[in-house]
């Protein structure tokens, strides 16, 4: 049986799993990092990087999603397999977005002429 079940059983709550308590300073630090990354997202619109603006915005959004998943959804303290599933999902998302962008670049000339 898993650690959550044995911890719940030891605490006298058979059948009920207990969650992981994240220290308050960690949550505040993650919240501050999310606010800073949100500011960076807005600040990235002030600088014209050409086609890189999209990639910068997607990178910042990926970092914010990872922070939310790791700390607010407790993925950091869960089984490593769940982290592997999360990384695989991000990899497939990046692959699908890249294929979509390649396809839209292919038809860009037709769109602008229309």
Secondary structure, 3 states (H helix, E strand, C coil): CCHHHHHHHHCCCCCCCCCCCCCHHHHHHHHHHHHHHHHHHHHHCCCCCCCHHHHHHHHHHHHHHHHHHHHHCCHHHCCHHHHHHHHHHHHHHHHHHHHHHHHHHHCHHHHHHC
